[in-house]
């Protein structure tokens, strides 16, 4: 079962079993997009988001 491991400022780490990792990444992207809309409305400003699926945190960029 996926669970939030770390959340600070602009970084979110979620631990998830490999079979659901891509789905969890999609949900994180969707949640970030929705949060941007809720906070700032429909602004033309882009809020870049990098999502990485890695075996361990040391492999993340």
CHARMM internal coordinates of N, CA and C (Angstrom, degrees):
IC EDIT
DIST 1 N 1 CA 1.4502
DIST 1 CA 1 C 1.5325
ANGL 1 N 1 CA 1 C 108.57
DIST 1 C 2 N 1.3408
ANGL 1 CA 1 C 2 N 118.73
DIHE 1 N 1 CA 1 C 2 N 129.52
DIST 2 N 2 CA 1.4645
ANGL 1 C 2 N 2 CA 121.10
DIHE 1 CA 1 C 2 N 2 CA 178.70
DIST 2 CA 2 C 1.5327
ANGL 2 N 2 CA 2 C 111.47
DIHE 1 C 2 N 2 CA 2 C -64.61
DIST 2 C 3 N 1.3269
ANGL 2 CA 2 C 3 N 115.57
DIHE 2 N 2 CA 2 C 3 N 145.36
DIST 3 N 3 CA 1.4631
ANGL 2 C 3 N 3 CA 119.07
DIHE 2 CA 2 C 3 N 3 CA 174.58
DIST 3 CA 3 C 1.5279
ANGL 3 N 3 CA 3 C 109.99
DIHE 2 C 3 N 3 CA 3 C -149.69
DIST 3 C 4 N 1.3240
ANGL 3 CA 3 C 4 N 114.62
DIHE 3 N 3 CA 3 C 4 N 149.52
DIST 4 N 4 CA 1.4516
ANGL 3 C 4 N 4 CA 122.32
DIHE 3 CA 3 C 4 N 4 CA 179.76
DIST 4 CA 4 C 1.5236
ANGL 4 N 4 CA 4 C 108.87
DIHE 3 C 4 N 4 CA 4 C -72.21
DIST 4 C 5 N 1.3200
ANGL 4 CA 4 C 5 N 116.77
DIHE 4 N 4 CA 4 C 5 N 125.14
DIST 5 N 5 CA 1.4568
ANGL 4 C 5 N 5 CA 121.75
DIHE 4 CA 4 C 5 N 5 CA -179.22
DIST 5 CA 5 C 1.5208
ANGL 5 N 5 CA 5 C 110.80
DIHE 4 C 5 N 5 CA 5 C -99.68
DIST 5 C 6 N 1.3380
ANGL 5 CA 5 C 6 N 116.22
DIHE 5 N 5 CA 5 C 6 N -38.76
DIST 6 N 6 CA 1.4566
ANGL 5 C 6 N 6 CA 120.38
DIHE 5 CA 5 C 6 N 6 CA -173.27
DIST 6 CA 6 C 1.5200
ANGL 6 N 6 CA 6 C 109.23
DIHE 5 C 6 N 6 CA 6 C -153.37
DIST 6 C 7 N 1.3270
ANGL 6 CA 6 C 7 N 117.08
DIHE 6 N 6 CA 6 C 7 N 139.04
DIST 7 N 7 CA 1.4611
ANGL 6 C 7 N 7 CA 122.19
DIHE 6 CA 6 C 7 N 7 CA 177.26
DIST 7 CA 7 C 1.5147
ANGL 7 N 7 CA 7 C 107.64
DIHE 6 C 7 N 7 CA 7 C -149.21
DIST 7 C 8 N 1.3211
ANGL 7 CA 7 C 8 N 116.75
DIHE 7 N 7 CA 7 C 8 N 113.79
DIST 8 N 8 CA 1.4607
ANGL 7 C 8 N 8 CA 121.10
DIHE 7 CA 7 C 8 N 8 CA -179.07
DIST 8 CA 8 C 1.5223
ANGL 8 N 8 CA 8 C 108.57
DIHE 7 C 8 N 8 CA 8 C -149.99
DIST 8 C 9 N 1.3151
ANGL 8 CA 8 C 9 N 116.26
DIHE 8 N 8 CA 8 C 9 N 123.50
DIST 9 N 9 CA 1.4650
ANGL 8 C 9 N 9 CA 123.08
DIHE 8 CA 8 C 9 N 9 CA 178.39
DIST 9 CA 9 C 1.5297
ANGL 9 N 9 CA 9 C 111.29
DIHE 8 C 9 N 9 CA 9 C 53.51
DIST 9 C 10 N 1.3263
ANGL 9 CA 9 C 10 N 116.74
DIHE 9 N 9 CA 9 C 10 N -100.16
DIST 10 N 10 CA 1.4643
ANGL 9 C 10 N 10 CA 120.49
DIHE 9 CA 9 C 10 N 10 CA -175.69
DIST 10 CA 10 C 1.5286
ANGL 10 N 10 CA 10 C 112.28
DIHE 9 C 10 N 10 CA 10 C -115.29
DIST 10 C 11 N 1.3122
ANGL 10 CA 10 C 11 N 117.03
DIHE 10 N 10 CA 10 C 11 N 22.00
DIST 11 N 11 CA 1.4551
ANGL 10 C 11 N 11 CA 120.10
DIHE 10 CA 10 C 11 N 11 CA -178.02
DIST 11 CA 11 C 1.5255
ANGL 11 N 11 CA 11 C 110.37
DIHE 10 C 11 N 11 CA 11 C -127.61
DIST 11 C 12 N 1.3276
ANGL 11 CA 11 C 12 N 114.66
DIHE 11 N 11 CA 11 C 12 N 132.04
DIST 12 N 12 CA 1.4637
ANGL 11 C 12 N 12 CA 121.71
DIHE 11 CA 11 C 12 N 12 CA 178.47
DIST 12 CA 12 C 1.5225
ANGL 12 N 12 CA 12 C 107.17
DIHE 11 C 12 N 12 CA 12 C -128.83
DIST 12 C 13 N 1.3213
ANGL 12 CA 12 C 13 N 116.83
DIHE 12 N 12 CA 12 C 13 N 129.99
DIST 13 N 13 CA 1.4576
ANGL 12 C 13 N 13 CA 121.18
DIHE 12 CA 12 C 13 N 13 CA 175.59
DIST 13 CA 13 C 1.5207
ANGL 13 N 13 CA 13 C 107.72
DIHE 12 C 13 N 13 CA 13 C -120.88
DIST 13 C 14 N 1.3289
ANGL 13 CA 13 C 14 N 114.99
DIHE 13 N 13 CA 13 C 14 N 124.97
DIST 14 N 14 CA 1.4597
ANGL 13 C 14 N 14 CA 121.91
DIHE 13 CA 13 C 14 N 14 CA 179.48
DIST 14 CA 14 C 1.5239
ANGL 14 N 14 CA 14 C 107.59
DIHE 13 C 14 N 14 CA 14 C -120.51
DIST 14 C 15 N 1.3147
ANGL 14 CA 14 C 15 N 116.79
DIHE 14 N 14 CA 14 C 15 N 129.80
DIST 15 N 15 CA 1.4599
ANGL 14 C 15 N 15 CA 121.25
DIHE 14 CA 14 C 15 N 15 CA 174.13
DIST 15 CA 15 C 1.5176
ANGL 15 N 15 CA 15 C 107.13
DIHE 14 C 15 N 15 CA 15 C -94.25
DIST 15 C 16 N 1.3422
ANGL 15 CA 15 C 16 N 116.03
DIHE 15 N 15 CA 15 C 16 N 127.57
DIST 16 N 16 CA 1.4668
ANGL 15 C 16 N 16 CA 119.95
DIHE 15 CA 15 C 16 N 16 CA -178.53
DIST 16 CA 16 C 1.5213
ANGL 16 N 16 CA 16 C 109.66
DIHE 15 C 16 N 16 CA 16 C -145.25
DIST 16 C 17 N 1.3239
ANGL 16 CA 16 C 17 N 116.92
DIHE 16 N 16 CA 16 C 17 N 146.97
DIST 17 N 17 CA 1.4619
ANGL 16 C 17 N 17 CA 119.41
DIHE 16 CA 16 C 17 N 17 CA 174.51
DIST 17 CA 17 C 1.5355
ANGL 17 N 17 CA 17 C 109.94
DIHE 16 C 17 N 17 CA 17 C -61.61
DIST 17 C 18 N 1.3123
ANGL 17 CA 17 C 18 N 116.36
DIHE 17 N 17 CA 17 C 18 N 146.31
DIST 18 N 18 CA 1.4639
ANGL 17 C 18 N 18 CA 121.25
DIHE 17 CA 17 C 18 N 18 CA -176.81
DIST 18 CA 18 C 1.5328
ANGL 18 N 18 CA 18 C 113.86
DIHE 17 C 18 N 18 CA 18 C -52.85
DIST 18 C 19 N 1.3364
ANGL 18 CA 18 C 19 N 120.27
DIHE 18 N 18 CA 18 C 19 N -40.64
DIST 19 N 19 CA 1.4688
ANGL 18 C 19 N 19 CA 119.12
DIHE 18 CA 18 C 19 N 19 CA -178.20
DIST 19 CA 19 C 1.5347
ANGL 19 N 19 CA 19 C 114.56
DIHE 18 C 19 N 19 CA 19 C -60.95
DIST 19 C 20 N 1.3250
ANGL 19 CA 19 C 20 N 118.00
DIHE 19 N 19 CA 19 C 20 N -22.90
DIST 20 N 20 CA 1.4736
ANGL 19 C 20 N 20 CA 119.96
DIHE 19 CA 19 C 20 N 20 CA -178.87
DIST 20 CA 20 C 1.5265
ANGL 20 N 20 CA 20 C 112.61
DIHE 19 C 20 N 20 CA 20 C -112.49
DIST 20 C 21 N 1.3235
ANGL 20 CA 20 C 21 N 117.56
DIHE 20 N 20 CA 20 C 21 N 5.97
DIST 21 N 21 CA 1.4682
ANGL 20 C 21 N 21 CA 120.95
DIHE 20 CA 20 C 21 N 21 CA -175.21
DIST 21 CA 21 C 1.5233
ANGL 21 N 21 CA 21 C 112.56
DIHE 20 C 21 N 21 CA 21 C -58.48
DIST 21 C 22 N 1.3245
ANGL 21 CA 21 C 22 N 118.48
DIHE 21 N 21 CA 21 C 22 N -44.86
DIST 22 N 22 CA 1.4696
ANGL 21 C 22 N 22 CA 120.65
DIHE 21 CA 21 C 22 N 22 CA -179.00
DIST 22 CA 22 C 1.5272
ANGL 22 N 22 CA 22 C 110.77
DIHE 21 C 22 N 22 CA 22 C -65.03
DIST 22 C 23 N 1.3107
ANGL 22 CA 22 C 23 N 117.37
DIHE 22 N 22 CA 22 C 23 N -40.90
DIST 23 N 23 CA 1.4715
ANGL 22 C 23 N 23 CA 120.72
DIHE 22 CA 22 C 23 N 23 CA 177.84
DIST 23 CA 23 C 1.5317
ANGL 23 N 23 CA 23 C 110.63
DIHE 22 C 23 N 23 CA 23 C -62.94
DIST 23 C 24 N 1.3099
ANGL 23 CA 23 C 24 N 116.77
DIHE 23 N 23 CA 23 C 24 N -42.24
DIST 24 N 24 CA 1.4647
ANGL 23 C 24 N 24 CA 120.87
DIHE 23 CA 23 C 24 N 24 CA 178.27
DIST 24 CA 24 C 1.5262
ANGL 24 N 24 CA 24 C 109.86
DIHE 23 C 24 N 24 CA 24 C -62.61
DIST 24 C 25 N 1.3308
ANGL 24 CA 24 C 25 N 117.80
DIHE 24 N 24 CA 24 C 25 N -42.24
DIST 25 N 25 CA 1.4672
ANGL 24 C 25 N 25 CA 121.21
DIHE 24 CA 24 C 25 N 25 CA 177.93
DIST 25 CA 25 C 1.5271
ANGL 25 N 25 CA 25 C 110.64
DIHE 24 C 25 N 25 CA 25 C -60.75
DIST 25 C 26 N 1.3247
ANGL 25 CA 25 C 26 N 117.82
DIHE 25 N 25 CA 25 C 26 N -41.61
DIST 26 N 26 CA 1.4704
ANGL 25 C 26 N 26 CA 121.62
DIHE 25 CA 25 C 26 N 26 CA 177.52
DIST 26 CA 26 C 1.5252
ANGL 26 N 26 CA 26 C 110.86
DIHE 25 C 26 N 26 CA 26 C -62.45
DIST 26 C 27 N 1.3172
ANGL 26 CA 26 C 27 N 117.11
DIHE 26 N 26 CA 26 C 27 N -40.53
DIST 27 N 27 CA 1.4663
ANGL 26 C 27 N 27 CA 120.84
DIHE 26 CA 26 C 27 N 27 CA 179.19
DIST 27 CA 27 C 1.5275
ANGL 27 N 27 CA 27 C 111.62
DIHE 26 C 27 N 27 CA 27 C -67.35
DIST 27 C 28 N 1.3252
ANGL 27 CA 27 C 28 N 117.18
DIHE 27 N 27 CA 27 C 28 N -37.21
DIST 28 N 28 CA 1.4685
ANGL 27 C 28 N 28 CA 120.53
DIHE 27 CA 27 C 28 N 28 CA 176.68
DIST 28 CA 28 C 1.5259
ANGL 28 N 28 CA 28 C 109.47
DIHE 27 C 28 N 28 CA 28 C -63.71
DIST 28 C 29 N 1.3412
ANGL 28 CA 28 C 29 N 117.23
DIHE 28 N 28 CA 28 C 29 N -44.98
DIST 29 N 29 CA 1.4693
ANGL 28 C 29 N 29 CA 120.87
DIHE 28 CA 28 C 29 N 29 CA 177.54
DIST 29 CA 29 C 1.5255
ANGL 29 N 29 CA 29 C 110.73
DIHE 28 C 29 N 29 CA 29 C -59.04
DIST 29 C 30 N 1.3251
ANGL 29 CA 29 C 30 N 116.72
DIHE 29 N 29 CA 29 C 30 N -48.68
DIST 30 N 30 CA 1.4690
ANGL 29 C 30 N 30 CA 121.02
DIHE 29 CA 29 C 30 N 30 CA -178.87
DIST 30 CA 30 C 1.5250
ANGL 30 N 30 CA 30 C 111.05
DIHE 29 C 30 N 30 CA 30 C -61.99
DIST 30 C 31 N 1.3074
ANGL 30 CA 30 C 31 N 117.28
DIHE 30 N 30 CA 30 C 31 N -40.46
DIST 31 N 31 CA 1.4677
ANGL 30 C 31 N 31 CA 121.02
DIHE 30 CA 30 C 31 N 31 CA 179.86
DIST 31 CA 31 C 1.5228
ANGL 31 N 31 CA 31 C 111.31
DIHE 30 C 31 N 31 CA 31 C -65.69
DIST 31 C 32 N 1.3234
ANGL 31 CA 31 C 32 N 116.97
DIHE 31 N 31 CA 31 C 32 N -40.43
DIST 32 N 32 CA 1.4652
ANGL 31 C 32 N 32 CA 120.46
DIHE 31 CA 31 C 32 N 32 CA 178.47
DIST 32 CA 32 C 1.5241
ANGL 32 N 32 CA 32 C 110.79
DIHE 31 C 32 N 32 CA 32 C -65.15
DIST 32 C 33 N 1.3204
ANGL 32 CA 32 C 33 N 117.10
DIHE 32 N 32 CA 32 C 33 N -41.09
DIST 33 N 33 CA 1.4654
ANGL 32 C 33 N 33 CA 121.05
DIHE 32 CA 32 C 33 N 33 CA 177.97
DIST 33 CA 33 C 1.5186
ANGL 33 N 33 CA 33 C 110.61
DIHE 32 C 33 N 33 CA 33 C -62.17
DIST 33 C 34 N 1.3099
ANGL 33 CA 33 C 34 N 116.79
DIHE 33 N 33 CA 33 C 34 N -45.76
DIST 34 N 34 CA 1.4684
ANGL 33 C 34 N 34 CA 121.09
DIHE 33 CA 33 C 34 N 34 CA 179.81
DIST 34 CA 34 C 1.5248
ANGL 34 N 34 CA 34 C 111.20
DIHE 33 C 34 N 34 CA 34 C -64.99
DIST 34 C 35 N 1.3191
ANGL 34 CA 34 C 35 N 117.79
DIHE 34 N 34 CA 34 C 35 N -39.99
DIST 35 N 35 CA 1.4682
ANGL 34 C 35 N 35 CA 120.92
DIHE 34 CA 34 C 35 N 35 CA 178.15
DIST 35 CA 35 C 1.5245
ANGL 35 N 35 CA 35 C 110.32
DIHE 34 C 35 N 35 CA 35 C -61.64
DIST 35 C 36 N 1.3240
ANGL 35 CA 35 C 36 N 117.39
DIHE 35 N 35 CA 35 C 36 N -41.47
DIST 36 N 36 CA 1.4616
ANGL 35 C 36 N 36 CA 120.98
DIHE 35 CA 35 C 36 N 36 CA 177.18
DIST 36 CA 36 C 1.5180
ANGL 36 N 36 CA 36 C 111.79
DIHE 35 C 36 N 36 CA 36 C -60.88
DIST 36 C 37 N 1.3286
ANGL 36 CA 36 C 37 N 116.72
DIHE 36 N 36 CA 36 C 37 N -42.35
DIST 37 N 37 CA 1.4743
ANGL 36 C 37 N 37 CA 120.93
DIHE 36 CA 36 C 37 N 37 CA 178.25
DIST 37 CA 37 C 1.5262
ANGL 37 N 37 CA 37 C 111.56
DIHE 36 C 37 N 37 CA 37 C -65.07
DIST 37 C 38 N 1.3119
ANGL 37 CA 37 C 38 N 116.31
DIHE 37 N 37 CA 37 C 38 N -42.73
DIST 38 N 38 CA 1.4642
ANGL 37 C 38 N 38 CA 119.99
DIHE 37 CA 37 C 38 N 38 CA -179.66
DIST 38 CA 38 C 1.5231
ANGL 38 N 38 CA 38 C 111.77
DIHE 37 C 38 N 38 CA 38 C -64.12
DIST 38 C 39 N 1.3186
ANGL 38 CA 38 C 39 N 116.85
DIHE 38 N 38 CA 38 C 39 N -39.88
DIST 39 N 39 CA 1.4614
ANGL 38 C 39 N 39 CA 120.98
DIHE 38 CA 38 C 39 N 39 CA -177.24
DIST 39 CA 39 C 1.5241
ANGL 39 N 39 CA 39 C 113.60
DIHE 38 C 39 N 39 CA 39 C -80.10
DIST 39 C 40 N 1.3344
ANGL 39 CA 39 C 40 N 117.20
DIHE 39 N 39 CA 39 C 40 N -38.70
DIST 40 N 40 CA 1.4616
ANGL 39 C 40 N 40 CA 120.38
DIHE 39 CA 39 C 40 N 40 CA -170.35
DIST 40 CA 40 C 1.5238
ANGL 40 N 40 CA 40 C 114.49
DIHE 39 C 40 N 40 CA 40 C -120.65
DIST 40 C 41 N 1.3247
ANGL 40 CA 40 C 41 N 117.58
DIHE 40 N 40 CA 40 C 41 N 1.50
DIST 41 N 41 CA 1.4622
ANGL 40 C 41 N 41 CA 119.79
DIHE 40 CA 40 C 41 N 41 CA -178.97
DIST 41 CA 41 C 1.5220
ANGL 41 N 41 CA 41 C 110.89
DIHE 40 C 41 N 41 CA 41 C 70.39
DIST 41 C 42 N 1.3002
ANGL 41 CA 41 C 42 N 115.03
DIHE 41 N 41 CA 41 C 42 N -159.53
DIST 42 N 42 CA 1.4718
ANGL 41 C 42 N 42 CA 120.20
DIHE 41 CA 41 C 42 N 42 CA -178.69
DIST 42 CA 42 C 1.5232
ANGL 42 N 42 CA 42 C 109.21
DIHE 41 C 42 N 42 CA 42 C -91.57
DIST 42 C 43 N 1.3063
ANGL 42 CA 42 C 43 N 116.25
DIHE 42 N 42 CA 42 C 43 N 79.79
DIST 43 N 43 CA 1.4587
ANGL 42 C 43 N 43 CA 123.20
DIHE 42 CA 42 C 43 N 43 CA -179.04
DIST 43 CA 43 C 1.5305
ANGL 43 N 43 CA 43 C 110.06
DIHE 42 C 43 N 43 CA 43 C -96.97
DIST 43 C 44 N 1.3258
ANGL 43 CA 43 C 44 N 117.54
DIHE 43 N 43 CA 43 C 44 N 148.65
DIST 44 N 44 CA 1.4652
ANGL 43 C 44 N 44 CA 119.39
DIHE 43 CA 43 C 44 N 44 CA 176.96
DIST 44 CA 44 C 1.5396
ANGL 44 N 44 CA 44 C 112.90
DIHE 43 C 44 N 44 CA 44 C -76.86
DIST 44 C 45 N 1.3108
ANGL 44 CA 44 C 45 N 117.01
DIHE 44 N 44 CA 44 C 45 N -2.49
DIST 45 N 45 CA 1.4647
ANGL 44 C 45 N 45 CA 120.72
DIHE 44 CA 44 C 45 N 45 CA -179.82
DIST 45 CA 45 C 1.5274
ANGL 45 N 45 CA 45 C 109.57
DIHE 44 C 45 N 45 CA 45 C -72.40
DIST 45 C 46 N 1.3233
ANGL 45 CA 45 C 46 N 115.97
DIHE 45 N 45 CA 45 C 46 N 131.35
DIST 46 N 46 CA 1.4707
ANGL 45 C 46 N 46 CA 120.67
DIHE 45 CA 45 C 46 N 46 CA 178.84
DIST 46 CA 46 C 1.5294
ANGL 46 N 46 CA 46 C 109.91
DIHE 45 C 46 N 46 CA 46 C -86.38
DIST 46 C 47 N 1.3055
ANGL 46 CA 46 C 47 N 115.90
DIHE 46 N 46 CA 46 C 47 N 139.16
DIST 47 N 47 CA 1.4600
ANGL 46 C 47 N 47 CA 122.43
DIHE 46 CA 46 C 47 N 47 CA 175.34
DIST 47 CA 47 C 1.5280
ANGL 47 N 47 CA 47 C 107.20
DIHE 46 C 47 N 47 CA 47 C -114.88
DIST 47 C 48 N 1.3395
ANGL 47 CA 47 C 48 N 117.35
DIHE 47 N 47 CA 47 C 48 N 91.86
DIST 48 N 48 CA 1.4611
ANGL 47 C 48 N 48 CA 119.73
DIHE 47 CA 47 C 48 N 48 CA -176.59
DIST 48 CA 48 C 1.5297
ANGL 48 N 48 CA 48 C 111.79
DIHE 47 C 48 N 48 CA 48 C -63.32
DIST 48 C 49 N 1.3068
ANGL 48 CA 48 C 49 N 114.89
DIHE 48 N 48 CA 48 C 49 N 145.69
DIST 49 N 49 CA 1.4592
ANGL 48 C 49 N 49 CA 120.99
DIHE 48 CA 48 C 49 N 49 CA -179.21
DIST 49 CA 49 C 1.5206
ANGL 49 N 49 CA 49 C 108.52
DIHE 48 C 49 N 49 CA 49 C -139.58
DIST 49 C 50 N 1.3054
ANGL 49 CA 49 C 50 N 116.64
DIHE 49 N 49 CA 49 C 50 N 125.59
DIST 50 N 50 CA 1.4602
ANGL 49 C 50 N 50 CA 121.86
DIHE 49 CA 49 C 50 N 50 CA 175.10
DIST 50 CA 50 C 1.5189
ANGL 50 N 50 CA 50 C 108.07
DIHE 49 C 50 N 50 CA 50 C -105.16
DIST 50 C 51 N 1.3148
ANGL 50 CA 50 C 51 N 115.85
DIHE 50 N 50 CA 50 C 51 N 128.06
DIST 51 N 51 CA 1.4618
ANGL 50 C 51 N 51 CA 121.61
DIHE 50 CA 50 C 51 N 51 CA 176.65
DIST 51 CA 51 C 1.5231
ANGL 51 N 51 CA 51 C 107.28
DIHE 50 C 51 N 51 CA 51 C -121.50
DIST 51 C 52 N 1.3127
ANGL 51 CA 51 C 52 N 116.86
DIHE 51 N 51 CA 51 C 52 N 131.20
DIST 52 N 52 CA 1.4614
ANGL 51 C 52 N 52 CA 121.23
DIHE 51 CA 51 C 52 N 52 CA 179.34
DIST 52 CA 52 C 1.5193
ANGL 52 N 52 CA 52 C 109.32
DIHE 51 C 52 N 52 CA 52 C -129.42
DIST 52 C 53 N 1.3085
ANGL 52 CA 52 C 53 N 115.27
DIHE 52 N 52 CA 52 C 53 N 137.43
DIST 53 N 53 CA 1.4649
ANGL 52 C 53 N 53 CA 121.06
DIHE 52 CA 52 C 53 N 53 CA 173.22
DIST 53 CA 53 C 1.5254
ANGL 53 N 53 CA 53 C 105.95
DIHE 52 C 53 N 53 CA 53 C -107.17
DIST 53 C 54 N 1.3293
ANGL 53 CA 53 C 54 N 115.98
DIHE 53 N 53 CA 53 C 54 N 116.90
DIST 54 N 54 CA 1.4665
ANGL 53 C 54 N 54 CA 121.35
DIHE 53 CA 53 C 54 N 54 CA -175.65
DIST 54 CA 54 C 1.5274
ANGL 54 N 54 CA 54 C 110.02
DIHE 53 C 54 N 54 CA 54 C -134.20
DIST 54 C 55 N 1.3116
ANGL 54 CA 54 C 55 N 115.21
DIHE 54 N 54 CA 54 C 55 N 161.16
DIST 55 N 55 CA 1.4680
ANGL 54 C 55 N 55 CA 120.91
DIHE 54 CA 54 C 55 N 55 CA 177.27
DIST 55 CA 55 C 1.5208
ANGL 55 N 55 CA 55 C 111.75
DIHE 54 C 55 N 55 CA 55 C -73.46
DIST 55 C 56 N 1.3442
ANGL 55 CA 55 C 56 N 116.85
DIHE 55 N 55 CA 55 C 56 N -36.14
DIST 56 N 56 CA 1.4574
ANGL 55 C 56 N 56 CA 120.96
DIHE 55 CA 55 C 56 N 56 CA 177.81
DIST 56 CA 56 C 1.5229
ANGL 56 N 56 CA 56 C 108.76
DIHE 55 C 56 N 56 CA 56 C -148.87
DIST 56 C 57 N 1.3147
ANGL 56 CA 56 C 57 N 116.89
DIHE 56 N 56 CA 56 C 57 N 159.72
DIST 57 N 57 CA 1.4581
ANGL 56 C 57 N 57 CA 121.55
DIHE 56 CA 56 C 57 N 57 CA -174.17
DIST 57 CA 57 C 1.5245
ANGL 57 N 57 CA 57 C 112.28
DIHE 56 C 57 N 57 CA 57 C -60.66
DIST 57 C 58 N 1.3065
ANGL 57 CA 57 C 58 N 118.32
DIHE 57 N 57 CA 57 C 58 N -29.51
DIST 58 N 58 CA 1.4568
ANGL 57 C 58 N 58 CA 121.67
DIHE 57 CA 57 C 58 N 58 CA 178.47
DIST 58 CA 58 C 1.5201
ANGL 58 N 58 CA 58 C 113.25
DIHE 57 C 58 N 58 CA 58 C -62.39
DIST 58 C 59 N 1.3341
ANGL 58 CA 58 C 59 N 117.28
DIHE 58 N 58 CA 58 C 59 N -20.89
DIST 59 N 59 CA 1.4663
ANGL 58 C 59 N 59 CA 121.77
DIHE 58 CA 58 C 59 N 59 CA 178.67
DIST 59 CA 59 C 1.5212
ANGL 59 N 59 CA 59 C 112.97
DIHE 58 C 59 N 59 CA 59 C -87.02
DIST 59 C 60 N 1.3193
ANGL 59 CA 59 C 60 N 118.07
DIHE 59 N 59 CA 59 C 60 N -8.71
DIST 60 N 60 CA 1.4691
ANGL 59 C 60 N 60 CA 121.21
DIHE 59 CA 59 C 60 N 60 CA -178.06
DIST 60 CA 60 C 1.5243
ANGL 60 N 60 CA 60 C 109.77
DIHE 59 C 60 N 60 CA 60 C -75.23
DIST 60 C 61 N 1.3263
ANGL 60 CA 60 C 61 N 115.41
DIHE 60 N 60 CA 60 C 61 N 146.94
DIST 61 N 61 CA 1.4758
ANGL 60 C 61 N 61 CA 120.33
DIHE 60 CA 60 C 61 N 61 CA 176.93
DIST 61 CA 61 C 1.4938
ANGL 61 N 61 CA 61 C 111.12
DIHE 60 C 61 N 61 CA 61 C -86.85
END
COOR INIT
IC SEED 1 N 1 CA 1 C
IC BUILD
